[in-house]
Amino acid sequence: MNPGIPVFVWTLFFFLLLSGPAGSIAQNEPSDNQKRIEEVAREERRILDELDEIEQQASLIEDRLLDIEARIKDVSKRLDQTDRGVRRIEQRLRKIKTYLAGRLRAIYRLREAGLIQVLVGAESVSELVYRYRYISTILKRDQEALEEFGQRRAELIGLREQLKADRAQLYRLRLDTSAEKDKLKRARHKKTALLITIHRRKELYMAMSRQRQTALKEVIVRSAPAPETRPRPKPAAPSQATPPPRLPDFKGLKGKLLWPVKGKISSRFGRNTGAFNTVTESHGLKISAMAGSRVRAVSAGKVLYLGWVRGYGNIVIIDHGQRYYTLTGGLIGIRLKADQWVSKDETLGLAPGTGESEEKEIYFEVRHGGQPLDPADWLGSPSAGWSAAGKSGS
């Protein structure tokens, strides 16, 4: 047998393999399945943009509601103080009126005895003038005191009415803002439902594409020798910097860190397989927490970054020294500033109150340099270190 024939047959086999049905699938993919994937991907990106805008608006509304509640609390406190002031003034006025009633009765009796006689009974003109001025001064001061307290009472009543009007306006503002929040919630629900439908279509098209590509790859792998594999070089270990004196040894806190929020882990670190064999890589974990729950710093550090990041919401990144960082996402009510030092257990923000569920997910990462670490290995007891209010940010 001619030894050149097997080589020719092998070459012809691969040519037919790549230009046959499997090859046709790969070539038709861009004009068929791939176009559908690109279309739904564009639609998915558009809805994700809209959802991100909704999330930003919802976060702003949450902050507005927090501010409105604080203003209502302040106005209500001032209103209570004003009510107490009005009651004190009215009590004082009643005492003054009782006192003046007795004074008027004395003056009336003096008039019956003869006020003129009292004045005329003076032994000298200077004493007469003194008695007249004395009686006039007493009457004038009584009148001034009555007018002063009456004016003060009127001012407090006016302030009380203004505070009532301010509180009523804040109640209306809270109602309008809550209605806007509900409107966003409905819009989010519709967009999320649409996104799920589109995402399922995309996953289906991608799964079909992967199955075809996998089938083609398996045929080629079975028909050809496996390529030589070479070990990948190991990355150099990152250098560690000495932490500032004010910071604890973060590396020594492994397994002892405070939990960022009260709740339960709902999504873990690492690779997760979804529908249609889609794989997602999570660099952190998610903790389900009740709406309005306090979110805190797990250890002392410096605020490296805070702001809105798509997919995470409002985030806070803290530098804990030794090139260790934590990222906490999904917050509202952040009152921190960049480059601000925070202490252990200091409040970073709150879990949001928008959404369909009463439980919200707070995202949390631990990194060393650029390398994400499993936060579950670093967190201590879920119940450790919780106080009634915690430490407030400045």
C-alpha positions as CSV (number, residue, x, y, z in Angstrom):
1,M,0.0,0.0,0.0
2,N,1.2,3.4,-0.9
3,P,2.2,5.1,2.4
4,G,1.2,8.5,1.1
5,I,-2.5,7.5,0.9
6,P,-3.2,7.5,4.7
7,V,-1.8,11.0,5.0
8,F,-4.0,12.1,2.1
9,V,-7.0,10.4,3.6
10,W,-6.4,12.0,7.0
11,T,-6.1,15.4,5.5
12,L,-9.2,14.9,3.4
13,F,-11.0,13.7,6.6
14,F,-10.3,16.9,8.4
15,F,-11.2,18.9,5.4
16,L,-14.5,17.2,5.1
17,L,-15.0,17.3,8.8
18,L,-14.7,21.1,9.0
19,S,-16.6,21.7,5.8
20,G,-19.3,19.1,6.4
21,P,-22.4,19.4,8.7
22,A,-20.4,20.4,11.8
23,G,-18.5,23.0,9.8
24,S,-21.8,24.2,8.3
25,I,-23.2,24.7,11.8
26,A,-20.2,26.8,12.8
27,Q,-20.4,28.9,9.6
28,N,-24.2,29.4,9.7
29,E,-24.0,30.4,13.4
30,P,-23.2,34.1,12.7
31,S,-26.1,34.5,10.3
32,D,-28.6,32.4,12.3
33,N,-28.2,31.7,16.0
34,Q,-25.5,34.3,16.6
35,K,-27.6,37.1,15.2
36,R,-30.4,36.2,17.6
37,I,-27.9,36.1,20.5
38,E,-26.6,39.5,19.6
39,E,-30.2,40.9,19.3
40,V,-31.3,39.7,22.7
41,A,-28.0,40.7,24.2
42,R,-28.6,44.3,23.0
43,E,-32.1,44.2,24.4
44,E,-30.8,42.8,27.6
45,R,-28.2,45.6,27.9
46,R,-30.9,48.2,27.2
47,I,-33.1,46.8,30.0
48,L,-30.1,46.5,32.3
49,D,-29.4,50.2,31.7
50,E,-33.0,51.1,32.5
51,L,-32.9,48.9,35.6
52,D,-29.7,50.6,36.7
53,E,-31.3,54.0,36.3
54,I,-34.3,52.7,38.3
55,E,-32.0,51.5,41.0
56,Q,-30.2,54.8,41.2
57,Q,-33.5,56.6,41.4
58,A,-34.7,54.2,44.1
59,S,-31.5,54.8,46.1
60,L,-32.0,58.6,45.9
61,I,-35.6,58.2,47.0
62,E,-34.5,56.1,50.0
63,D,-32.1,58.9,51.0
64,R,-34.9,61.4,50.5
65,L,-37.3,59.4,52.7
66,L,-34.6,59.1,55.4
67,D,-34.1,62.9,55.3
68,I,-37.9,63.5,55.4
69,E,-38.3,61.2,58.4
70,A,-35.5,63.1,60.1
71,R,-37.1,66.4,59.4
72,I,-40.5,65.2,60.6
73,K,-38.9,64.0,63.8
74,D,-37.2,67.4,64.3
75,V,-40.4,69.4,63.5
76,S,-42.4,67.2,65.9
77,K,-39.8,67.7,68.6
78,R,-39.9,71.5,68.1
79,L,-43.7,71.3,68.1
80,D,-43.8,69.5,71.4
81,Q,-41.4,72.1,72.9
82,T,-43.6,74.9,71.6
83,D,-46.7,73.3,73.0
84,R,-45.0,73.1,76.4
85,G,-44.0,76.7,76.1
86,V,-47.6,77.8,75.3
87,R,-48.8,75.8,78.3
88,R,-46.2,77.5,80.5
89,I,-47.2,81.0,79.2
90,E,-50.9,80.3,79.7
91,Q,-50.2,79.1,83.2
92,R,-48.2,82.2,83.9
93,L,-51.0,84.4,82.4
94,R,-53.5,82.7,84.7
95,K,-51.4,83.5,87.7
96,I,-50.9,87.1,86.5
97,K,-54.6,87.5,85.9
98,T,-55.4,86.2,89.4
99,Y,-52.8,88.5,90.9
100,L,-54.2,91.5,88.9
101,A,-57.7,90.7,89.9
102,G,-56.6,91.0,93.5
103,R,-54.8,94.2,92.7
104,L,-57.9,95.6,91.0
105,R,-60.0,94.7,94.0
106,A,-57.5,96.5,96.3
107,I,-57.6,99.6,94.0
108,Y,-61.4,99.5,93.9
109,R,-61.5,99.4,97.7
110,L,-58.9,102.2,97.8
111,R,-61.1,104.2,95.4
112,E,-64.1,103.7,97.8
113,A,-61.9,104.9,100.7
114,G,-60.8,107.8,98.6
115,L,-57.8,107.6,96.4
116,I,-57.7,111.4,96.6
117,Q,-57.4,111.2,100.4
118,V,-54.4,108.9,100.1
119,L,-52.7,111.4,97.9
120,V,-53.8,114.4,99.9
121,G,-52.7,112.7,103.1
122,A,-49.1,113.3,102.0
123,E,-47.3,115.5,104.3
124,S,-45.4,117.3,101.5
125,V,-45.7,117.9,97.8
126,S,-42.7,115.7,97.2
127,E,-44.4,112.8,99.1
128,L,-47.6,113.5,97.1
129,V,-45.6,113.2,93.8
130,Y,-43.9,110.1,95.1
131,R,-47.2,108.4,96.0
132,Y,-48.7,109.3,92.7
133,R,-45.7,108.0,90.7
134,Y,-45.6,104.8,92.8
135,I,-49.2,103.9,92.2
136,S,-48.9,104.8,88.5
137,T,-45.7,102.7,88.1
138,I,-47.3,99.7,89.7
139,L,-50.3,99.9,87.4
140,K,-48.1,100.5,84.4
141,R,-45.9,97.5,85.1
142,D,-48.9,95.3,85.7
143,Q,-50.2,96.3,82.3
144,E,-46.8,95.8,80.6
145,A,-46.4,92.4,82.1
146,L,-49.9,91.4,80.9
147,E,-49.2,92.7,77.4
148,E,-45.8,91.0,77.3
149,F,-47.1,87.6,78.2
150,G,-50.0,88.1,75.8
151,Q,-47.6,88.9,73.0
152,R,-45.3,86.0,73.9
153,R,-48.3,83.7,73.9
154,A,-49.4,84.9,70.5
155,E,-45.9,84.4,69.1
156,L,-45.8,80.8,70.4
157,I,-49.2,80.1,69.1
158,G,-48.1,81.4,65.7
159,L,-45.0,79.3,65.8
160,R,-47.1,76.3,66.7
161,E,-49.4,76.8,63.8
162,Q,-46.4,77.2,61.5
163,L,-44.8,74.0,62.8
164,K,-48.1,72.2,62.3
165,A,-48.2,73.4,58.7
166,D,-44.6,72.4,58.2
167,R,-45.2,68.9,59.5
168,A,-48.4,68.5,57.4
169,Q,-46.3,69.5,54.3
170,L,-43.7,66.9,55.3
171,Y,-46.4,64.3,55.6
172,R,-47.6,65.1,52.1
173,L,-44.0,65.0,50.8
174,R,-43.5,61.7,52.4
175,L,-46.7,60.4,50.9
176,D,-45.7,61.7,47.4
177,T,-42.2,60.2,47.8
178,S,-43.6,56.9,48.9
179,A,-45.9,56.9,45.9
180,E,-42.9,57.6,43.7
181,K,-41.1,54.7,45.4
182,D,-44.1,52.4,44.7
183,K,-44.1,53.5,41.1
184,L,-40.4,52.6,40.8
185,K,-41.1,49.3,42.5
186,R,-43.7,48.4,39.9
187,A,-41.5,49.6,37.0
188,R,-38.6,47.4,38.4
189,H,-40.9,44.4,38.7
190,K,-42.0,44.8,35.0
191,K,-38.5,45.4,33.8
192,T,-37.1,42.5,35.8
193,A,-39.8,40.1,34.5
194,L,-39.0,41.2,31.0
195,L,-35.3,40.9,31.6
196,I,-35.8,37.3,32.9
197,T,-37.7,36.4,29.8
198,I,-35.0,37.9,27.5
199,H,-32.2,36.4,29.6
200,R,-33.8,33.0,29.3
201,R,-34.0,33.4,25.5
202,K,-30.4,34.5,25.4
203,E,-29.3,31.5,27.6
204,L,-31.3,29.2,25.4
205,Y,-29.6,30.5,22.2
206,M,-26.2,30.4,23.9
207,A,-26.8,26.9,25.2
208,M,-27.7,25.8,21.6
209,S,-24.6,27.4,20.3
210,R,-22.4,25.8,23.0
211,Q,-23.9,22.4,22.3
212,R,-23.1,22.7,18.6
213,Q,-19.6,24.0,19.3
214,T,-19.1,21.3,21.9
215,A,-20.2,18.6,19.5
216,L,-17.8,19.9,16.9
217,K,-15.0,20.2,19.4
218,E,-15.5,16.6,20.6
219,V,-15.3,15.2,17.1
220,I,-12.1,17.1,16.4
221,V,-10.6,16.1,19.8
222,R,-11.5,12.4,19.2
223,S,-10.0,12.5,15.7
224,A,-6.7,14.3,16.5
225,P,-4.1,13.8,19.1
226,A,-4.3,16.0,22.2
227,P,-2.1,19.1,22.1
228,E,0.9,19.1,24.5
229,T,0.1,20.8,27.7
230,R,2.5,23.0,29.5
231,P,2.2,24.0,33.2
232,R,1.4,27.7,33.7
233,P,3.9,29.7,35.6
234,K,2.7,30.6,39.1
235,P,2.0,34.2,39.8
236,A,4.4,35.9,42.2
237,A,3.1,36.4,45.7
238,P,2.1,40.0,46.3
239,S,4.3,42.0,48.6
240,Q,2.8,43.0,51.9
241,A,3.1,46.6,53.2
242,T,3.3,47.5,56.9
243,P,-0.1,48.8,58.1
244,P,-0.4,52.2,59.7
245,P,0.0,52.2,63.4
246,R,-3.6,53.0,64.0
247,L,-4.9,49.9,62.2
248,P,-5.0,46.4,63.6
249,D,-3.2,43.4,62.1
250,F,-5.9,42.5,59.6
251,K,-4.3,39.2,58.6
252,G,-4.6,38.1,62.2
253,L,-8.4,38.8,62.1
254,K,-9.1,35.9,59.7
255,G,-12.1,34.1,61.1
256,K,-12.8,36.9,63.6
257,L,-14.2,39.8,61.5
258,L,-17.5,41.4,62.4
259,W,-20.4,40.6,60.1
260,P,-21.2,43.7,58.0
261,V,-25.0,43.3,58.6
262,K,-27.4,41.1,60.5
263,G,-28.7,38.3,58.3
264,K,-28.0,35.0,56.5
265,I,-25.7,34.3,53.6
266,S,-27.8,33.9,50.5
267,S,-25.1,33.6,47.8
268,R,-21.5,32.4,48.3
269,F,-18.1,33.0,46.9
270,G,-16.9,31.2,43.8
271,R,-18.4,29.6,40.8
272,N,-22.1,29.1,40.6
273,T,-23.9,27.2,37.8
274,G,-27.3,28.5,36.6
275,A,-29.8,27.5,34.1
276,F,-28.6,26.2,30.7
277,N,-25.2,25.4,32.2
278,T,-24.4,29.1,32.5
279,V,-21.6,29.7,35.0
280,T,-21.1,32.9,37.0
281,E,-18.1,33.8,39.1
282,S,-18.8,35.6,42.4
283,H,-15.9,37.4,44.1
284,G,-17.9,37.9,47.3
285,L,-21.0,36.8,49.1
286,K,-24.4,38.2,49.6
287,I,-26.2,38.5,53.0
288,S,-30.0,38.8,53.2
289,A,-30.9,41.5,55.7
290,M,-34.1,43.2,56.8
291,A,-34.8,46.5,55.1
292,G,-33.4,49.4,57.1
293,S,-30.8,47.2,58.9
294,R,-27.6,48.9,59.9
295,V,-24.5,48.1,57.8
296,R,-21.2,48.5,59.5
297,A,-17.4,48.4,59.1
298,V,-16.1,45.0,59.8
299,S,-12.8,46.5,61.0
300,A,-11.0,49.8,61.3
301,G,-9.7,51.4,58.1
302,K,-9.8,54.3,55.7
303,V,-12.6,55.0,53.1
304,L,-10.9,54.4,49.8
305,Y,-14.0,54.9,47.6
306,L,-17.7,55.4,47.8
307,G,-20.2,55.8,45.1
308,W,-22.6,54.1,42.7
309,V,-21.4,51.0,40.7
310,R,-23.7,49.2,38.4
311,G,-24.7,45.8,39.7
312,Y,-23.7,46.7,43.2
313,G,-25.6,49.9,44.0
314,N,-23.9,52.3,46.4
315,I,-20.6,50.8,47.6
316,V,-18.0,51.6,50.2
317,I,-14.4,50.3,49.8
318,I,-12.3,50.4,52.9
319,D,-8.5,50.1,53.1
320,H,-7.5,48.1,56.2
321,G,-3.8,48.2,55.7
322,Q,-1.4,45.4,54.6
323,R,-3.1,45.6,51.1
324,Y,-6.3,44.2,52.5
325,Y,-9.6,45.8,51.4
326,T,-13.3,45.2,52.0
327,L,-16.1,46.2,49.6
328,T,-19.6,46.5,50.9
329,G,-22.4,47.2,48.3
330,G,-26.1,47.8,48.1
331,L,-26.3,50.6,50.7
332,I,-28.4,53.6,51.3
333,G,-28.0,56.5,53.7
334,I,-24.2,56.7,53.4
335,R,-22.9,59.7,55.4
336,L,-19.2,59.0,55.0
337,K,-16.6,60.8,52.9
338,A,-13.6,59.6,50.9
339,D,-10.4,59.4,52.9
340,Q,-12.4,59.3,56.1
341,W,-11.1,57.0,58.9
342,V,-13.7,54.6,60.2
343,S,-13.5,52.5,63.3
344,K,-14.6,48.9,63.9
345,D,-18.5,48.7,64.1
346,E,-18.9,52.2,62.7
347,T,-22.1,52.6,60.6
348,L,-21.5,52.7,56.8
349,G,-25.2,52.9,55.8
350,L,-28.4,51.0,55.8
351,A,-30.0,48.1,53.9
352,P,-32.4,49.6,51.3
353,G,-36.2,49.5,51.7
354,T,-37.2,49.2,48.0
355,G,-38.1,46.0,46.2
356,E,-40.6,43.3,46.5
357,S,-39.2,41.5,49.5
358,E,-38.7,42.7,53.0
359,E,-35.2,41.1,52.9
360,K,-32.5,42.9,51.0
361,E,-29.1,41.6,49.8
362,I,-25.9,43.3,51.0
363,Y,-22.9,42.4,48.9
364,F,-19.5,41.9,50.7
365,E,-16.0,41.2,49.4
366,V,-12.6,40.8,51.0
367,R,-9.5,41.3,48.9
368,H,-5.8,41.1,49.3
369,G,-4.3,43.3,46.7
370,G,-6.3,42.5,43.6
371,Q,-7.0,38.9,44.7
372,P,-10.6,38.2,46.0
373,L,-10.8,36.0,49.1
374,D,-13.7,34.0,50.4
375,P,-15.3,36.3,53.0
376,A,-16.9,33.3,54.8
377,D,-13.3,32.3,55.9
378,W,-12.8,35.8,57.4
379,L,-16.1,36.4,59.2
380,G,-16.6,35.4,62.8
381,S,-19.8,34.7,64.6
382,P,-22.9,36.4,63.0
383,S,-24.1,37.7,66.4
384,A,-20.7,39.0,67.6
385,G,-20.3,42.7,68.4
386,W,-23.8,44.0,67.8
387,S,-24.8,47.0,69.9
388,A,-28.2,48.8,70.0
389,A,-27.1,51.6,67.6
390,G,-23.5,51.1,66.9
391,K,-21.0,53.9,66.2
392,S,-22.1,56.7,63.9
393,G,-20.1,58.1,61.1
394,S,-18.9,61.7,61.4
